[in-house]
Amino acid sequence: MRHADPRVRETALWSVSYVPYPNYLPELSFVRDNDVVEDLRDTAGILLEGFDDSGVAEQG
């Protein structure tokens, strides 16, 4: 999720959505708070909300 190419970062974001896992939370938070591409920040935020809604954080 920290690759230089935004297309790779986007693919990584969507990849983690298939198997929500608590270990992804720090990286998703980093992308949400720091990525230079607004769409990727937004996507990471949406994924974090979805992980939260499904109880992923409690699994960790």
N, C-alpha and C positions, 0 to 999 in steps of 0.2 A: 504494500500500500504506500510505500515511500519511493517507488521507482521514479526516475526522472521523466518518463513519458506518461502524460496524463491518460492515455488510452490503456496503458498497463494498470495504472491505479484504478481506473474505472472497472476494468475486468476483475481486478482483485476484490473490489467492493461487492460486485454482484456475485462473485464466487462465494464469499462468506455468507451470503443470504441463503444459500441452499442448505447449509448445515450450521445453524446458529450455535456458537460455542462461546462460553464465557471468556476464553483467552483472546478472543477478537476485540473485546470491549476497549482495551487501552489503545489499540491501533485505530479503531473507529473513532474514538474520542480525539485522537491526535489529528486525524484527517478532518473531522468536523471543525476543529479549532484552528487548524494551521494550513490546510491546503490552499494553494494559490488560485485554484479553479473553483469558482463559486458553486457550480453544479455538483462537483465532487463533495464539497463541504455539505451541501444540502442532502445529497444522497446518504452520506455517512450519518447525518442527523436522523434521517428517516429510518435507517437501519437500526440505529441505537434505540429509537422509540419502539420499533417493532420487537427488538430483542427484549426490551423492558416489559412490553405488553405480554410477551409470551413467557416471561419468568426466567429468561436465560441467566440473568445476573445472580439469581438465587441458586443456580445449579453449580456455580463456581465455588 
